[in-house]
Amino acid sequence: MLTPRPFLSLLLLAFVTAGAHAQVQRTIAYGAAAAAEVKPLSQVQRLERRFLQITAANMRYQAEASRLVATRSNNPAVKEIANMIMARHKTMQPEMLHLLQARAMAMPIPSSDHNKVLKQLGKVNGAKFDHMYMDEVVVRSYQVDIGNFEKVATQVEDPVLKAWVERQLPQLRMQLAKAGKALPSAALRGQRSV
């Protein structure tokens, strides 16, 4: 025969277990019902999300590469461009995070191509670094960004994203032009690699 105390403990355990099981069943039922009501994203919404992923990854890549300039480059023009990119990143990052979070997205990790270039940049110094940084990080990634911004500017539906894209696009074009003028290839020839 069970004494009253263990019997009450077993009875209480049975009620708690039954209540927890019922809660799990309600959660599963709610999750299934919610999933059934979710509408798939439109093509434009998928484009917006992909644009934000690519742009955020490029921003992170450009900022990480620009941090290397302080220790790897001796060229004042390259350092000025890196500072310009870092300033752009500082102002754009909070806005980008807001745009991502509004869509329940996180900041993406750098792509394998970006990591490969960052690793290569970490192994070189001087003029070789300057050429690689300018070609890969500044010119190429800015051209990709400008192309993406131009495409999205014509197709985006979200008014907040559209305004942000239209505000950023002239700055990107100006910075790319400034980078092209700041470092003609002749300016880099006279430098030695360290």
C-alpha positions in Angstrom: 0.0 0.0 0.0 1.2 3.4 -0.9 1.6 6.0 1.7 -0.2 9.3 1.1 2.9 11.3 0.3 4.3 9.2 -2.5 0.8 8.7 -3.9 0.3 12.4 -4.1 3.7 12.9 -5.7 2.8 10.3 -8.4 -0.6 11.9 -8.9 1.0 15.3 -9.3 3.6 13.9 -11.7 0.8 12.4 -13.8 -1.0 15.7 -14.0 2.1 17.7 -14.9 3.1 15.2 -17.6 -0.4 15.2 -19.1 -0.4 19.0 -19.1 3.0 19.2 -20.8 1.9 16.7 -23.4 -1.2 18.6 -24.1 0.8 21.9 -24.5 3.2 20.2 -26.9 0.3 18.9 -28.9 -1.3 22.5 -29.0 2.1 23.9 -30.1 2.5 21.4 -32.9 -1.1 22.0 -34.0 -0.5 25.7 -34.0 2.8 25.4 -35.9 1.2 23.2 -38.5 -1.8 25.6 -38.9 0.5 28.6 -39.1 2.7 26.9 -41.7 -0.4 26.1 -43.8 -1.4 29.8 -43.8 2.1 31.1 -44.9 2.1 32.5 -48.4 5.2 31.9 -50.5 7.3 34.9 -51.2 6.8 36.7 -54.5 9.5 36.9 -57.1 10.2 40.5 -56.1 10.4 39.7 -52.4 12.9 36.9 -53.2 14.9 39.4 -55.3 14.9 41.9 -52.4 16.1 39.3 -49.9 18.8 38.0 -52.3 19.9 41.6 -52.9 20.2 42.3 -49.2 22.2 39.1 -48.6 24.7 39.9 -51.4 25.0 43.6 -50.4 25.5 42.8 -46.7 28.1 40.1 -47.6 29.9 42.6 -49.8 29.8 45.3 -47.1 31.4 42.9 -44.6 34.0 41.8 -47.1 34.9 45.4 -48.1 35.2 46.4 -44.4 37.4 43.4 -43.4 39.7 44.0 -46.4 39.9 47.7 -45.7 41.0 47.0 -42.1 44.0 45.2 -43.5 45.1 48.3 -45.4 46.5 50.0 -42.2 49.2 47.3 -41.8 49.7 46.1 -45.4 49.8 49.3 -47.5 52.2 52.2 -47.6 50.3 54.1 -50.3 48.4 57.2 -48.9 45.8 57.0 -51.8 45.0 53.4 -50.9 44.7 54.3 -47.2 42.4 57.2 -48.1 40.1 54.8 -50.1 40.1 52.3 -47.3 39.1 55.0 -44.8 36.3 56.1 -47.2 35.0 52.5 -47.4 35.2 52.2 -43.6 33.2 55.4 -43.2 30.6 54.2 -45.7 30.4 50.9 -43.8 30.0 52.6 -40.5 27.0 54.6 -41.7 25.4 51.8 -43.8 25.7 48.9 -41.4 23.0 50.0 -39.0 20.7 50.7 -41.9 21.5 47.3 -43.4 20.9 45.5 -40.1 17.5 47.2 -39.9 16.6 46.1 -43.4 17.7 42.5 -42.7 15.9 42.3 -39.3 12.7 43.6 -40.8 12.7 40.5 -43.0 13.8 38.2 -40.1 17.3 37.8 -41.7 20.7 37.8 -40.1 23.9 39.3 -41.4 25.4 36.7 -43.8 28.8 35.2 -43.4 31.4 36.0 -46.0 31.4 33.8 -49.1 34.2 31.4 -49.9 35.3 33.7 -52.7 35.5 36.6 -50.2 37.4 34.5 -47.7 39.9 33.4 -50.4 40.7 37.0 -51.4 40.9 38.0 -47.7 43.4 35.2 -47.1 45.4 36.2 -50.1 45.4 39.8 -49.0 46.7 38.8 -45.6 49.8 37.2 -47.2 51.0 40.2 -49.3 52.3 43.7 -48.6 53.1 46.9 -50.4 52.4 47.4 -54.1 51.2 43.8 -54.6 48.7 44.3 -51.8 47.6 47.7 -53.2 47.0 46.2 -56.7 45.0 43.2 -55.3 43.0 45.4 -52.9 42.1 47.9 -55.5 41.3 45.3 -58.2 39.4 42.8 -56.1 37.9 44.7 -53.2 37.3 48.2 -54.5 36.8 48.0 -58.2 35.3 44.6 -58.7 33.0 44.5 -55.6 31.9 48.1 -56.2 31.0 47.2 -59.8 29.0 44.2 -58.6 27.3 46.4 -56.0 26.4 49.1 -58.5 25.0 46.5 -60.9 22.9 45.0 -58.1 21.7 48.4 -56.9 20.7 49.4 -60.4 18.7 46.2 -61.0 16.9 46.4 -57.6 16.1 50.1 -58.0 13.9 49.3 -60.9 12.2 46.2 -59.5 11.8 46.7 -55.7 8.3 47.1 -54.2 9.3 47.9 -50.6 9.3 51.8 -50.4 11.8 51.8 -47.5 14.3 49.6 -49.4 13.7 51.6 -52.6 14.5 54.8 -50.9 17.6 53.3 -49.3 18.8 52.0 -52.6 18.2 55.3 -54.4 20.1 57.1 -51.6 23.1 54.7 -51.7 23.5 54.3 -55.5 25.0 57.8 -56.2 27.4 57.4 -53.3 28.6 54.1 -54.7 29.1 55.5 -58.2 31.0 58.5 -56.8 33.3 56.4 -54.6 34.1 54.0 -57.5 35.0 57.0 -59.7 37.1 58.5 -56.9 38.9 55.2 -56.5 39.6 55.0 -60.2 41.1 58.5 -60.2 43.0 58.2 -57.0 45.1 55.3 -58.1 46.2 55.2 -61.7 48.4 52.2 -62.4 51.5 54.4 -62.8 51.2 55.6 -59.2 51.6 52.0 -58.0 54.6 51.0 -60.2 57.2 52.9 -58.2 56.4 51.2 -54.9 58.3 48.2 -53.6 56.8 45.2 -51.9 57.8 44.9 -48.3 
